[in-house]
Amino acid sequence: MKQPDTNLQKDQYQREYERREVLVETRIFDGDKWHECRIVNISVGGAKFSISGPFIQNGALLVSIGGFGEFSCVVAWQTSEGLGVKFTHNPAEIAEVVMGLAMYG
């Protein structure tokens, strides 16, 4: 029996953008109130937050990241311990944030 091509499988699940591991205190606005949380990792495409929900699947959020500003995103997934978002904000501006967080935390 032929073995699966593990390189092909890895490529299938490769993210579009490289993620940066960070631990940054931040806030998320769900349209009703601000929630304190922490960014665990971030890329131009999205981010993972340490926060409990619940949040509406595909619901619009606003993320306030320290001195960088506020950025629009939507809920991609959630668990009892975390939240994944997809940024809907200008990718060039998000790239600057990712670079700034990677350099300065």
N, C-alpha and C positions, 0 to 999 in steps of 0.2 A: 504494500500500500504506500502511495506517495505521501511524504511528509509535507505539511503546509510550509510555504515560503515565509519565514518569520520576518524577513526584511520587508516583504510586501505588506504584511500585517502591521508592522510598525509604521510604515508610511501612511497607511489608511487612517491611523489615529493621530498622526502628527498635527499639531496645531498650526494655524495659519501664521500666528505671531508668537515670538518667543516670550515666555513669561518670566518675570523677575520676582524673586522672593523678597518680600518686604514685610515689615511690621510697623504699620503707620496708623495712628489713631485718626479717625475720620467720622463723618456723619452722613446718613442717608435720609433723604426726604421722600416719603411715599405718597405725597399729595395731601396728607392729613397732619403728620407730625414728623419731627426729626428723631432719628434713632442713632445713638452713639454706637460705634462699632470699630473694627480694626481691619485694614486691608492685609490679607495674607500673601496674595500674589497679584500681579497686574501685568497686562500686556496692552498693546494698542487695541486689540479686539475686545477685551473684557477684563474682569477682575473677580477674585474670590474674597469674600468678607467673612470674618468671624462675627456672627450675629444670629440671634434666634428670630424666627418669623412669627406668624406667617406673612408672606407677601403674595400678591396675586401673580400667577404665572403669566409671563409676558407683560406684566404691569410696568408702567413708566415710573422711573425713579430719578432722583437728582442726587448726585454724590458731591459733597463738599470736601475737597482735599486741601487742607491747610492753606498755605499761601499760593496755591496753584489755581484755585477757583472752583466753580461748580460745573459739573459735567452730566449730561443726560445719558441714561442707559435704560435697559429693560431687564426684567428678571428672566434668567435663562434656566436656572435650577435652584433648588433649596433643599436643605436637610435640617434636622433639629439643631445642628451646630454651625451651619454656614449657608452662605448665599452666593450664587454665581450670577454675574451680570454680563450683558453684552452692551458695549458702548454704542450709542447712536450719535454721539457727538463727533465733531470734526476730527478725523484720524490724525491729522498733522498736529493738532493741539494736544491730543492724548499722547502722542509720541513724545512731545516735550515733557509732559508730566512723568511718563515712564522713565525717561532719561534722568530727569531731576530727582525722582525718588530713588533710582538706582545709585546715583552719585551722592546724594545728600541725606537720604532716608526720610 
